[in-house]
Amino acid sequence: MDIILLGPPGAGKGTQAERLVTNRGMVQLSTGDMLRAAVREGSPIGLQAKVVMDAGELVSDAIVCALIGENLDRIENRGAIFDGFPRTLAQAEALDLLLAERGRKLSYVIELEVNEEALVDRITGRFSCASCGAPYHDRFKLPKVDDTCDVCGGHDFKRRDDDNELTVRTRLAEYRAKTQPILPFYRERGILHGVDGMGSVGEVAAAIDAILDS
Ligand code: AP5
């Protein structure tokens, strides 16, 4: 089963994708994670993407579609969770082709519906362990022991360069202008499902499970 998790920055796409990977053996294909890996490696794509990501704008369709194609080739017959992709109509059309070429088909597109003001709070407060990546939040989830990761005991933590209020506001505006217009593309096919993303992580997870098991 291949699915898309759609929603603005901070809606909880990554949080829910991780859970589906653990519980259902699916593979998370996050273009944000792929681009951040390219930035860390200092590759030509990474250097180009960093400036755009730090500004909160969208990286070119050609770059992200190529990344998705490469990664789709590696996942064999496991189900894909597209997280943060597609973000434009051109990407949505390209995804159809990439899937058809590999004999795959989208089963569900799940839109996490959220209140934008809560998102700024969610994003500006989040950080993660620099060693194992375990996620934390200044207000909602601090490590049990000060400055010590609950999972690996590491003492270094990091924040994303684009998790500041100014950039978040641009990312939200990009979502409204370029990503929301693709919703009708999937609604017309009858595969778009809305989920209230303002509930607890467990409540959102249960709503997604109900759709995938329907
Ligand atoms: P990307 O990495 O995709 O970031 P994003 O879409 O802005 O989404 P986030 O990762 O910030 O949020 P999320 O929805 O995954 O929420 P999370 O689960 O972390 O993209 C970054 C940049 O890369 C883009 O701006 C763009 O430049 C570029 N890019 C990426 N893909 C692209 C593409 N296809 N085309 C062009 N450019 C592209 O949750 C957020 C926080 O909330 C966490 O702290 C979490 O613990 C908490 N939380 C989650 N769920 C709940 C809940 N139910 N209740 C309370 N707290 C919750």
Residues whose N, C-alpha, C, O or C-beta is under 5 A from the ligand:
A	BS01	AP5	G7 P8 P9 G10 A11 G12 K13 G14 T15 T31 G32 D33 V52 M53 G56 E57 L58 V59 V64 D83 G84 F85 P86 R87 R122 I123 R126 Y136 H137 R171 G197 G199 S200 V201 V204
